[in-house]
Amino acid sequence: MKRILLLMAGFAAISAGAQGQKPYTRDSSLSRWVIDVNFLGGGVTQTYTAANTSANYLNSLNANTGKLGFANGAAFGGDAQLGFFFGHNRHWGIGTGVLYLRETGNTTLDNFHVEYQSTDANGNTFRQLVTGSGINEKMTIDNFNIPLVLKYKARFSKHWGFAADAGALFNLQMKNGYKTNAAFDYEAIYKLNPNGIKQLLR
């Protein structure tokens, strides 16, 4: 299963540190310590590959695991970081904190069909058909992480600047939730002769 997470982040930063009475330059307003609060939002896409499950059914015929899909993927959350910047110009630094992210989406299954040999309560062998379509499962994933990032910031003017983070997330907890309307149709096929019900599949 391949997963691609696309996030767009808007952020607000609170800079800690005294600026003094020095003349303004582009670097003079960059504090050594910062607290960053980021709000995250975007889309989620997933590509599923269905496993061949025909071996799970006795004498299976016309086994089709169906078409898997994913729709309505979204992600949102936020994080708070404490950052420390190095050097005289204070452009590069490191940061850590806590990050929460929720991912949601709908997993779908269409055209599931399998026929296999089964036996009823009276010991008669028959062909069991199982079909399903339009199955929708709502997925919710909650993540709590600790980010460890390399930070960069710069100012173009007194009012405009640029900041970027890149690093790793260390997962503390992941909780998955599912809600589905899954329903399958079951159909039994018997072969009849004058002596009663006989075996259909051998």
N, C-alpha and C positions, 0 to 999 in steps of 0.2 A: 504494500500500500504506500503510495507516494502522497506526501502532504506538502502543500505550499501555503504558507501563511503570509498574507500581504497586510501590512500595517501602515497607517498614516498617523503620525504622532504630532500633537500640539503640546507645547510645554510652556510653563511659567517658571522662572528661576528667581530665587531670593539670594542675593549676594551678601555675604557677611564679611566685614572688614572695614576698618576706617580708611577713608580716602585722603585725609589730611587736607592741606591747603596748597598742594602742588598744582602747577598749571596743567590744564587738561591736555592729554594726548590720547591716542586711540587705545593704548595699553594701560593708561593710568586708572581706567575705570574697571579693569579686570581684577576681581578679588581672588585671593589665594584659596579661600574656603567658600563653597557654594552649597546651597540646598536646592535641588531640582525636583520639581513635581511635574510629572508627565501624564497626559491622558491619551490612551491608545484606542484606536478604532480602525477597522478595515474589513477585508473579506477573507474567506477561507475557501480553498478548493481542494478536493481530494479525488484521486483516481483509484478505483478498486479493481482488483483482479480476482475473479471467482475461482476457487479451487474445484477440481473435478471430484465430485462426491459419489460418482456412480458405484464405486467399490463398497460404499456403505449399504447398498441395497442388494438383496438376494436376486440373482438372475435379472438384473435391471435391463430394461428396454427403453429406447427413446428418451434417455436421460438428458435433460437440459437444465443446467443450474440457473438459467435465467439471466437477465440483464441487470447489472447493478449500476446505480447512479447516485449522484450527490447534488443537492441543490440548496439554495438559500443559506449558504455559509457566511457566517459573520463572526467577528471577534471584537471584544472591547475590554478595557481594563485601565490600569494606571500603575504608576510606580513613584516612589519617593527615594531620592538618592542624596547621599552626602559625598561631595567631591573635594579633592585637594589638588591644587595646581602647582607645578614646579617652575623653577627658573625665574629669571628677572622679569620676563614678559608675561609669564603665567598663561601661556597658550595651551600647554599640554598638562594633563592630570589623570588621576584615577578616581573611580567612584564605586560605591556599593550602597545597597539599601534593601528594599523589598518591592516585589512586583506581583500584582494579581492580574490574571488574564482569564476571561471566559470565552470559549468557542462554542458556537451553536451551528446546527445544520440538519438537513433531512437526508437520510439514506433511503433509497428506493429500490424495489425489486419488482421486475416485470417478467412475464413469460416463463415462470418456473414450471417445469413439467417432468415427472418421472413415473415410470411404470415398473413394477417389480413383483416378485413372487411373495405371497403371504399365505398364512394359514389361519382359518377362523377357529372359533371355540370348539367346533365339532370335528376338527382335524381335516377339514376340506381345504384343498389348495385352490387359490384364486389369484387373479391379477389385480393388484392394488394400483390405482391411479391417484396421484397427488398433484394438484395444479394450484398456482397462485399468481396473481397479478395485481398491480396497483397497491402493493404493500409499501407503507411509509413509516419510517422510524425516526423520531425526533431525538437528536443527540445533543447532549450538553456536557462540556468538559470544563471543570474549574481547576486552575493551576495557581499555586503559590510558589514563587521563586525568589532566589537571591541573585541579583545581577552583579557581575564583576566586570567593569568596563574601563576602556581607555577613552578619555574625554579630550575634546579639542574645542577651543572657543577663540573667536577673534571679533574685533569691532571694525566696521567700515567707517562709522561716524559716531557722534555722541548718542544717536538714537537708533542706530541699526547695527546688527552684528550677525554672527553665524556660530552655531554650536552643533556638535555631532558626537555621538557615542557609538562605540563598537566593542563587543566583548562576548561574554558567555553568561548563560543562565543556569543556575544550579537549582534543580527542582526540589522543593520541600514536600509538597503534597499535590496529588492529582486525584480528582474525584470525577467519575463518569456517571452520567444519568441517561436513561433511555425510556422513551415512551412510544409505543407502537400500536398500530391498528391491524397487525398481521392476522390474516385469515386465509386458510387453505381449504380447497375443495377436495374431498375424498370420494372416490368412486370404486366400487368393487365389480369385477367382471368374472362371472362363472361360466363354465361350459356344461351344458345339460345333455343328458342322454336318457333313454328309457329306464336305465337302472338307477337314476338319481344324479347327484352332483359328482362330477369327476374332476380330476386334476387338469388344469389348463396349461400350466407351465411345468416343464421338466428340466 
